Amino acid sequence: MLKLKPYLFGIALLLLGLCHAVQAANSVNAVRVWPAQDYTRITLEANSAFSYKMSYMQNPDRVVLDIDNIELNQAVKSLADKVLASDPYIKQIRSANFQQGIRLVVDLKVAAKPNAFTLTPTGAYKYRLVLDVYPALDPLMAMVAERDVSKTQAAATPVVPAELPPVASVEPVLAEPASVVAAALSETLPAATEGPVLKTWPVEIKKTGRQIVVAIDAGHGGEDPGALGASGSREKDITLMVAKKLKQQIDAEPNMHAVLTRDGDYFIPLHGRVVKARSMQADLFVSIHADAFTKQSARGSSVFALSERGATSASARYLAKKENESDLIGGVSLNDKDPILARTLLDLSQTATINDSLKLGKAVLGEIGEINTLHARRVEQASFAVLKSPDIPSILIETAFISNPEEERRLNDEAYQEQLCASILNGIKKYFSTNPALAKSKVAYD
């Protein structure tokens, strides 16, 4: 038996070595920091699942992440270099060995509401540990509250009328006869030339005493690149470029204003996009996307509205599933959703809003059909999460198939982007010419 002891001791050492190797096998191979106006996201990616503990400390404000069985490698250390000086919430990130793993300390510039969660592999991504640092005071709500205070102060300030010079008599301007307006509406957009052809809608939008607010949602972003084009274009980049151009054109209208759900390369949960639109008292919600399919021959534009009973075609069901999965790709914690918001998003009894969305979609689809092939000649309906606002007409525009080489090239062309935005704006103006925006007395905070 004594002769076996050295042999057993060697086996024990070998087993200990294997255990150590298994413990150290899970190493971080990628890290990312995504600063945005609403929050900053920190992501660690590894080959195996994460085990962690998060705690929040004050004086000074900081978030501590203790991660088990992870080695302190160069990827983890590089987090410190990825924090921008302009980051609104994070001052710096420190890392060190801690017990059987590592400790990350995120020093903050402001008081925060951190939220950490893990994600399983999806697409090109492996196991991920995500830390979202939200400010304790929501900047969007602060901006809305500041706007309301300004309005209240302006209303309380007495206005003293000034002496005005006499006004010269002016000949009355008669409205265009119905036949002239009808002829103008029947004009078709000329074929695309070297520069953008911007057609203006001749019918004046009915005045409501305030600016019409259009929420523009650039699909995907940050961790979620969206569909990839035949030449490598990313949907998240195309949608952001189009959204910004559409905002410029809308803002140029005297009685319209646009707000973006995101203005940079960062991810916003699908329900967060709806919350933003409602918080800014939007009259319309327009989500911009670029479609993809397994066959490069697929082409054309589509417009979607919400369906009360789910998708209305096999194609729509496929697209709805693909777009809704972006919440999983981008990473959303399911345990931190507000119950009232969850019930709002799941309520499909919004018949009046869906009907208005279909009218809006039809007007926009008709205008887009003047500059591009239509994948479907009617407004499709599907259960897209971003369309589930109960009181805002909402549409999702698949601008073209980014997987089609020709359409990918056009989507990257600035002149075509201007044409596309002009057609969307024309459709919006056409919708409002017969469906005036209702007066809104206060901002919806729920």
C-alpha positions in Angstrom: 0.0 0.0 0.0 2.9 2.3 0.7 4.1 2.0 -2.8 0.8 3.3 -4.1 1.0 6.6 -2.1 3.3 8.4 -4.6 1.2 7.2 -7.5 -2.0 8.4 -5.8 -0.3 11.7 -4.9 0.6 12.2 -8.5 -3.0 11.5 -9.6 -4.2 14.0 -7.0 -1.9 16.7 -8.4 -3.0 15.9 -11.9 -6.7 16.3 -10.9 -6.0 19.6 -9.1 -4.2 20.8 -12.2 -7.2 19.8 -14.4 -9.6 21.5 -12.0 -7.5 24.7 -12.1 -7.4 24.5 -15.9 -11.2 24.2 -16.0 -11.6 27.1 -13.6 -9.3 29.3 -15.7 -10.8 28.1 -19.0 -13.5 30.8 -19.1 -11.7 33.9 -20.2 -13.1 37.1 -21.6 -12.4 37.5 -25.3 -14.2 40.7 -26.1 -15.3 43.8 -24.2 -17.4 46.8 -25.3 -18.6 50.1 -23.9 -21.6 51.8 -25.5 -22.2 55.3 -24.1 -25.6 56.9 -24.9 -27.7 59.8 -23.8 -30.0 57.5 -21.7 -27.5 55.0 -20.3 -24.1 53.4 -20.8 -23.8 49.7 -21.5 -20.7 47.6 -20.6 -20.5 44.1 -22.2 -18.1 41.3 -21.5 -18.1 38.3 -23.8 -16.7 34.8 -23.1 -16.9 31.2 -24.3 -18.7 30.0 -21.2 -21.5 31.3 -19.0 -20.8 34.0 -16.4 -21.3 33.8 -12.6 -21.3 37.2 -10.9 -22.5 39.4 -8.1 -23.3 43.1 -8.5 -23.4 45.7 -5.7 -23.9 49.5 -5.7 -22.0 51.7 -3.3 -22.2 55.4 -2.6 -19.8 58.2 -1.4 -18.4 58.0 -4.0 -21.0 56.4 -6.4 -19.7 53.2 -8.0 -20.8 49.8 -9.2 -18.9 46.7 -8.2 -19.0 43.5 -10.2 -17.4 40.3 -8.7 -17.1 37.7 -11.5 -16.2 34.1 -10.6 -13.7 31.9 -12.5 -12.5 34.6 -14.9 -8.9 35.4 -15.4 -7.7 39.0 -15.5 -6.5 39.1 -19.1 -5.7 41.9 -21.4 -9.3 42.1 -22.8 -10.6 42.8 -19.3 -7.8 45.4 -18.6 -8.7 47.1 -21.9 -12.0 48.2 -20.5 -10.3 51.1 -18.8 -9.2 52.5 -22.2 -12.7 52.2 -23.7 -14.3 54.8 -21.4 -14.6 58.1 -23.2 -14.1 61.4 -21.4 -17.4 62.5 -22.8 -19.3 59.5 -21.2 -22.2 61.1 -19.3 -22.2 58.5 -16.5 -19.0 56.6 -16.2 -15.8 58.2 -14.9 -13.5 55.1 -15.1 -13.4 51.3 -14.9 -10.9 49.5 -12.6 -10.1 45.8 -12.6 -8.2 43.4 -10.3 -7.9 39.8 -9.2 -10.4 38.9 -6.5 -10.8 35.6 -4.8 -11.4 32.9 -7.5 -12.1 35.5 -10.2 -11.9 39.2 -10.9 -13.5 42.4 -9.5 -14.6 45.3 -11.7 -15.2 48.7 -10.2 -17.1 51.2 -12.3 -16.6 54.7 -10.9 -19.6 56.9 -11.7 -20.0 60.6 -12.4 -23.6 60.7 -11.1 -25.9 58.6 -8.9 -27.1 55.6 -10.9 -29.5 52.7 -11.2 -27.4 49.8 -12.4 -28.8 46.7 -13.9 -26.7 43.6 -14.7 -27.8 40.4 -16.5 -26.4 37.6 -18.7 -27.2 36.6 -22.2 -26.8 33.3 -24.0 -25.1 33.0 -27.4 -27.0 34.5 -30.2 -25.8 34.9 -33.8 -22.1 36.0 -33.8 -22.2 36.7 -30.1 -21.1 34.2 -27.3 -22.0 34.3 -23.6 -22.3 37.9 -22.4 -22.4 39.7 -19.1 -24.1 43.1 -19.5 -24.1 46.0 -17.1 -26.4 48.9 -18.0 -25.7 52.1 -16.0 -28.9 54.3 -15.9 -28.8 57.7 -14.2 -30.9 57.9 -11.0 -32.7 60.8 -12.6 -34.0 59.9 -16.1 -32.6 62.7 -18.5 -35.6 62.3 -20.8 -38.1 62.8 -17.9 -36.0 65.8 -16.7 -36.1 67.4 -20.1 -39.9 66.9 -20.3 -40.3 68.3 -16.8 -38.2 71.3 -17.7 -40.2 71.9 -20.8 -43.5 71.8 -18.8 -42.0 74.3 -16.3 -41.0 76.6 -19.1 -44.5 76.4 -20.6 -46.1 77.2 -17.2 -43.8 80.2 -16.7 -44.5 81.5 -20.2 -48.3 81.2 -19.6 -48.0 83.1 -16.3 -46.0 86.0 -17.9 -48.4 88.8 -19.0 -48.1 89.8 -22.6 -48.3 93.5 -23.3 -49.6 94.2 -26.9 -47.4 96.6 -28.8 -48.6 99.4 -31.0 -48.8 98.1 -34.6 -48.6 100.2 -37.8 -51.7 100.2 -40.0 -51.9 97.2 -42.3 -52.3 97.8 -46.0 -55.2 96.2 -47.7 -54.4 92.9 -49.4 -56.3 91.1 -52.1 -57.7 87.8 -50.7 -55.9 84.7 -51.7 -58.4 82.1 -53.0 -57.9 78.4 -52.3 -57.1 76.1 -55.3 -60.1 74.6 -56.9 -60.7 70.9 -56.1 -59.9 70.0 -59.6 -56.5 71.6 -59.4 -55.7 69.8 -56.2 -56.9 66.5 -57.6 -54.6 67.0 -60.6 -51.7 67.7 -58.4 -52.3 64.6 -56.3 -52.3 62.4 -59.4 -48.8 63.5 -60.5 -46.3 60.7 -60.3 -42.7 61.2 -59.1 -40.3 61.2 -62.0 -37.7 58.4 -62.3 -34.6 58.8 -60.2 -31.9 61.0 -61.8 -28.4 62.0 -60.8 -29.8 64.0 -57.9 -32.7 63.6 -55.5 -36.2 64.5 -56.8 -38.1 66.0 -53.8 -41.8 66.2 -54.5 -43.8 68.4 -52.1 -47.3 67.5 -51.0 -49.6 70.3 -52.1 -52.3 69.9 -49.5 -51.8 72.0 -46.4 -51.8 70.2 -43.1 -54.7 71.2 -40.9 -53.5 73.5 -38.1 -53.8 72.3 -34.5 -52.2 75.3 -32.7 -49.0 73.3 -32.0 -46.2 71.5 -33.9 -46.8 68.0 -35.0 -44.2 65.7 -33.4 -43.0 62.7 -35.3 -40.9 60.1 -33.5 -38.3 58.4 -35.8 -36.9 55.1 -34.7 -33.6 54.0 -36.3 -33.8 50.2 -36.0 -31.2 48.2 -34.1 -27.9 49.8 -32.9 -25.0 49.1 -30.6 -24.8 45.4 -29.8 -27.4 44.6 -32.4 -26.1 45.3 -35.9 -29.3 44.1 -37.6 -29.2 42.6 -41.1 -25.9 42.5 -43.0 -25.8 43.5 -46.6 -24.2 41.6 -49.5 -21.2 43.9 -49.4 -21.0 44.1 -45.6 -23.3 47.1 -44.9 -24.9 47.0 -41.5 -28.6 47.7 -41.1 -28.0 49.7 -37.9 -25.9 52.2 -39.9 -28.3 52.5 -42.8 -31.3 53.1 -40.5 -29.5 55.8 -38.5 -28.4 57.7 -41.7 -32.0 57.6 -43.1 -33.5 58.6 -39.7 -31.2 61.6 -39.4 -32.0 62.8 -42.9 -35.7 62.3 -42.4 -35.5 64.4 -39.2 -33.8 67.2 -41.1 -36.6 67.2 -43.7 -39.4 67.1 -41.1 -37.8 69.9 -39.0 -37.7 72.1 -42.2 -41.5 72.0 -42.2 -42.9 75.1 -40.5 -45.4 73.1 -38.3 -43.6 69.8 -37.8 -40.8 68.6 -35.5 -39.0 65.2 -35.3 -37.4 63.4 -32.4 -35.0 60.4 -32.7 -35.2 57.4 -30.4 -31.5 57.1 -30.9 -29.0 59.5 -32.5 -25.9 57.3 -32.2 -24.6 53.8 -32.3 -26.1 52.3 -29.2 -28.9 49.9 -28.4 -32.3 50.8 -27.0 -34.7 48.1 -25.9 -37.8 47.8 -28.0 -40.2 48.9 -25.2 -37.8 51.8 -24.5 -38.4 53.2 -28.0 -42.1 53.3 -27.4 -41.7 54.9 -24.0 -39.5 57.7 -25.6 -42.1 58.4 -28.3 -44.9 58.6 -25.7 -42.8 60.7 -23.3 -42.2 63.3 -26.0 -45.9 63.4 -26.9 -45.4 62.1 -30.4 -48.2 62.2 -32.9 -46.7 59.5 -35.1 -44.1 56.7 -34.7 -42.0 55.7 -37.7 -39.5 52.8 -37.3 -36.9 52.6 -40.1 -35.4 49.2 -41.1 -33.7 47.5 -44.0 -34.9 44.0 -44.8 -32.8 40.9 -45.5 -33.6 37.4 -46.9 -31.8 34.2 -47.7 -32.1 34.9 -51.4 -30.3 37.9 -52.8 -33.0 38.3 -55.5 -35.6 39.4 -52.9 -36.2 43.1 -53.3 -38.6 46.0 -52.7 -40.0 48.1 -49.9 -42.7 47.2 -47.4 -44.7 49.1 -44.7 -46.1 47.3 -41.6 -48.7 48.2 -39.0 -49.6 46.3 -35.9 -51.9 43.3 -36.2 -54.4 42.5 -33.5 -54.1 38.8 -34.1 -50.5 38.5 -35.1 -49.0 38.4 -38.6 -51.3 38.2 -41.6 -48.9 36.3 -43.9 -46.0 33.8 -43.7 -43.6 36.5 -44.8 -44.9 38.9 -42.1 -44.6 36.2 -39.4 -41.0 35.6 -40.4 -40.1 39.3 -40.3 -41.9 39.9 -37.0 -40.0 37.1 -35.4 -36.7 38.4 -36.8 -37.2 42.0 -35.7 -38.6 41.1 -32.2 -35.5 38.9 -31.6 -33.4 42.0 -31.7 -34.3 42.4 -28.0 -32.5 39.2 -27.4 -29.6 40.1 -29.6 -29.2 43.6 -28.1 -29.9 42.2 -24.6 -32.9 43.1 -22.5 -33.4 42.0 -18.9 -36.9 40.5 -18.7 -37.1 40.9 -14.9 -36.9 44.7 -14.8 -39.9 45.6 -16.9 -42.6 47.8 -15.4 -45.8 45.8 -15.1 -47.9 48.7 -16.4 -45.7 49.0 -19.4 -45.7 45.2 -20.0 -49.5 45.2 -20.0 -49.5 48.2 -22.3 -47.2 46.4 -24.8 -49.2 43.2 -24.7 -52.6 44.9 -25.1 -53.7 44.3 -28.7 -57.2 45.8 -28.3 -56.1 49.2 -29.8 -58.4 49.1 -32.8 -58.6 52.8 -33.4 -54.9 53.3 -33.3 -54.3 50.4 -35.7 -56.8 51.8 -38.1 -55.0 55.1 -38.1 -51.7 53.2 -38.5 -53.1 51.5 -41.6 -54.1 54.9 -43.1 -50.7 56.3 -42.4 -49.0 53.2 -43.8 -51.1 53.3 -47.0 -50.1 57.0 -47.6 -46.4 56.3 -47.0 -46.4 53.1 -49.1 -48.0 54.9 -52.0 -45.3 57.5 -52.0 -42.4 55.0 -51.6 -43.9 53.1 -54.5 -43.0 56.1 -56.7 -39.3 55.7 -56.2 -38.8 52.0 -55.5 -40.3 48.6 -56.2 -42.8 47.5 -53.6 -42.3 44.1 -52.0 -46.0 44.1 -51.0 -48.5 46.5 -52.6 -50.6 46.7 -49.4 -49.8 47.5 -45.8 -48.7 44.3 -44.1 -49.6 43.7 -40.4 -47.5 41.9 -37.8 -46.8 41.9 -34.1 -43.8 44.1 -34.0 -43.1 45.2 -30.5 -42.2 48.8 -31.5 -45.7 49.3 -33.0 -47.6 48.5 -29.8 -48.1 52.1 -28.5 -51.8 52.2 -27.5 -52.4 55.8 -28.6 -49.8 56.7 -31.3 -50.3 55.6 -35.0 -47.2 53.6 -35.7 -45.6 52.1 -38.8 -42.5 50.1 -39.5 -40.9 50.7 -42.9 -38.6 48.1 -44.5 -36.9 50.5 -46.8 -35.4 47.9 -49.1 -33.6 44.5 -49.0 -30.1 45.2 -47.8 -29.3 41.6 -48.8 -30.0 42.5 -52.5 -26.7 44.0 -53.9 -28.5 46.6 -56.0 -30.7 47.8 -53.3 -27.8 47.8 -50.8 -26.0 50.1 -53.1 -29.0 52.4 -53.3 -29.5 52.4 -49.6 -25.9 53.7 -49.2 -26.4 56.5 -51.8 -27.1 59.9 -50.2 -29.2 61.1 -53.1 -31.4 58.0 -52.9 -31.6 58.4 -49.1 -32.9 62.0 -49.6 -35.5 60.7 -52.1 -36.6 58.0 -49.7 -37.0 60.5 -46.8 -38.9 62.9 -49.1 -41.3 60.1 -50.0 -41.9 59.2 -46.4 -42.4 62.8 -45.5 -44.9 63.2 -48.3 -46.8 60.2 -47.1 -46.9 61.7 -43.6 -48.2 65.0 -44.9 -50.8 63.3 -47.0 -52.0 61.4 -43.9 -52.3 64.6 -41.8 -54.1 66.4 -44.6 -57.1 64.3 -43.9 -56.4 63.2 -40.3 -55.5 66.3 -38.3 -53.4 65.7 -35.1 -55.4 66.0 -31.9 -54.6 68.5 -29.3 -52.6 67.1 -26.3 -52.8 68.8 -23.0 -50.0 66.9 -21.2 -47.2 64.4 -21.6 -47.9 60.7 -21.1 -45.5 59.5 -18.5 -46.6 55.8 -18.2 
